[in-house]
Amino acid sequence: GESVGLHLPTLSVQEGDNSIINCAYSNSASDYFIWYKQESGKGPQFIIDIRSNMDKRQGQRVTVLLNKTVKHLSLQIAATQPGDSAVYFCAENRGSGYSTLTFGKGTMLLVSP
Amino acid sequence: EAGVAQSPRYKIIEKRQSVAFWCNPISGHATLYWYQQILGQGPKLLIQFQNNGVVDDSQLPKDRFSAERLKGVDSTLKIQPAKLEDSAVYLCASSLYPDRSNGEQFFGPGTRLTVL
């Protein structure tokens, strides 16, 4: 069936490096995507979103890139900090008129000082 | 502003027992969601409410799971009887807007259920 998934289950980086987390989606009709960060023992926290009429969107230290041709989404974190260590999920917004999210499996980001 | 509140935070039960979870969304949020998150996986939507009406319960195992939001504010999710595979974190989320054009959802800390 159609799903949203991630290429790498775990990403280990050094503090100060840039991190890139990737996500593939299979539903070409999806038009809204969200990245969430989930720390241990907490619920997911919204990071950034992007609509399908955009290729790139920037936030504070984060950038999301959308490649609709290959149905690929990525989250770039600049100058990664230990506090960025968490599991990152991409989510696809689908549904007729309501905000129903379908999440991928997640990538764990480990940042070493 | 206060976030989404959930209780209890942890629950351990025997299989075939019943359990209930409670959620209080952010004030003013008409849309409320319950998700199930199995260890190592992303959250899976169980049910979505708009005020006190159900708009999506297609992935809710209705033979054992039930949810209600009688007054359009707080919500409860019940499992009766529980199975071993119900062990998971149950997340509640709420959003201000129900439509896809502004889909930010705010999540609570979740209830971790262990079924023995």
Interface residues (C-beta under 8 A of the other chain):
Chain A: V4 D31 Y32 I34 G41 K42 G43 P44 Q45 F46 D49 F89 A91 N93 R94 G95 G97 Y98 S99 T100 L101 T102 F103 G104 K105 G106
Chain B: V4 T31 G40 Q41 G42 P43 K44 L45 Q48 Q50 V55 D56 L91 A93 S95 Y97 P98 D99 R100 S101 N102 G103 E104 Q105 F106 F107 G108 P109 G110
